């Protein structure tokens, strides 16, 4: 996407030059997290020390704690982040949980003109993740959303897309959303966008949020508003197939909704696996944040 076969690489962007280009633009980094005590401290500390204090590229670090039962929140605060509980934000909108819920509520909790999202389970986290995502937004005015991709060293081999990407997301995109087929890692958890775009699209509450955002943003603002950037390598906690299959089902539900396919189980589905308890998944979407009462008065400091 963005009309080029050569994608920007994170080291194409110099932090000092980005700060100069930044001007009065503000940048918020938001990390959705649930029970990530093992990695959250290092991630926050890198962003705080290198990108907020040393360079001044990041103005705000927010950890969206989605019901952690470990020390995720305390560790994040000690490392320099503001911690917001997804359960306590916007109670008037009703209860909700999941990755998409955390991302949606981070728009309410944060104030930056640019919002950067990174997963909180990255083991080899470095400034490159944020620099690479912010770079195109500060240097290309026409770009509104940046999707990261990377190599994933697993068991001695190098891959790009994960199992859910290759077995579910890519076939679904090829069949239903072919204009997204050029995305190297459509389900990557590292991406950033301009608030003025993000606040105008709905957010799927669960794991379908990644696909939902790509479809909605490109339909509304055009594929030329989306750019990919190479973030180098990424090492994170690899999930089992038992953990990935509910994610795959959530992606299918989102795909059916966005494609307008009338399937009864697109709204509520039960994942049946012979050796495991049945897993019920309900497709829930949050409205564009710009339509939530009170948002306009607090989205800027």
CORTASUL-V550748 format. One record per pair of residues at least 12 apart in sequence whose C-alpha atoms are under 6 Angstrom apart, sorted by the first residue. I is the first residue (numbers start at 1). J is the second residue. D is the distance in Angstrom with one decimal. If there is no record, write none. Layout:
I&J&D  I&J&D
This chain:
1&182&5.9  1&227&6.0  2&224&5.0  2&227&5.3  7&229&5.7  8&229&5.0  9&229&5.7  9&230&4.6  10&128&5.9  10&132&4.1  10&231&5.4  13&135&5.9  19&57&5.5  26&112&4.7  26&113&5.2  27&58&5.1  27&59&5.4  27&112&4.6  27&113&6.0  27&114&4.8  28&59&5.9  28&60&4.6  28&61&5.9  28&112&4.8  28&115&5.0  29&61&4.9  29&115&5.9  29&116&4.6  29&117&6.0  30&61&6.0  30&62&4.8  30&63&5.7  30&117&5.1  31&63&4.7  31&64&5.9  31&117&5.8  31&118&5.5  31&120&6.0  32&64&4.7  32&102&5.7  33&64&5.9  33&65&5.2  33&120&5.6  34&65&5.9  34&66&5.2  34&68&4.7  35&68&4.7  35&70&5.5  35&72&5.8  36&72&5.6  37&71&5.6  37&72&4.3  39&121&5.8  40&120&5.8  41&75&5.5  41&76&5.4  41&79&5.7  44&79&5.8  45&79&5.1  61&81&5.1  62&81&5.5  62&82&4.8  62&83&5.7  63&83&4.8  64&84&5.1  64&85&5.9  64&102&5.9  65&85&4.9  66&86&5.4  86&102&6.0  98&205&5.9  98&206&4.6  99&206&5.3  100&204&5.5  100&205&4.2  100&206&4.8  100&209&5.1  101&205&4.6  111&299&5.0  111&300&4.9  113&195&5.3  114&193&5.7  114&194&4.6  114&195&5.6  115&192&5.5  115&193&5.6  116&192&4.2  117&190&5.6  117&191&5.5  117&192&5.9  118&189&5.8  118&190&4.4  119&189&5.5  121&236&5.6  122&235&5.9  122&236&4.4  123&235&5.4  123&236&5.2  124&235&5.7  129&231&6.0  133&146&6.0  133&192&5.9  143&225&4.5  143&226&5.9  144&193&5.5  144&194&5.5  144&225&5.1  145&192&5.8  145&193&4.2  145&226&4.9  146&191&5.5  146&192&5.3  146&226&5.7  146&227&4.9  146&228&5.6  147&191&4.6  147&228&4.8  148&190&5.5  148&191&5.7  148&228&5.7  148&229&5.0  149&185&5.5  149&230&5.2  149&231&5.9  150&230&5.7  150&231&5.2  150&232&5.0  150&233&5.0  151&233&4.6  152&233&5.9  152&234&5.4  161&185&5.6  187&210&5.6  199&288&5.6  199&289&4.8  199&290&5.1  200&288&4.9  200&290&5.9  201&288&4.7  202&286&5.5  202&287&4.6  202&288&4.4  203&285&5.6  203&286&5.1  204&285&4.3  205&284&5.5  205&285&5.4  207&247&5.7  207&250&5.9  208&250&5.3  208&251&4.5  208&254&5.5  253&266&4.6  267&282&5.8  267&283&5.1  268&281&5.8  268&282&4.4  269&281&5.3
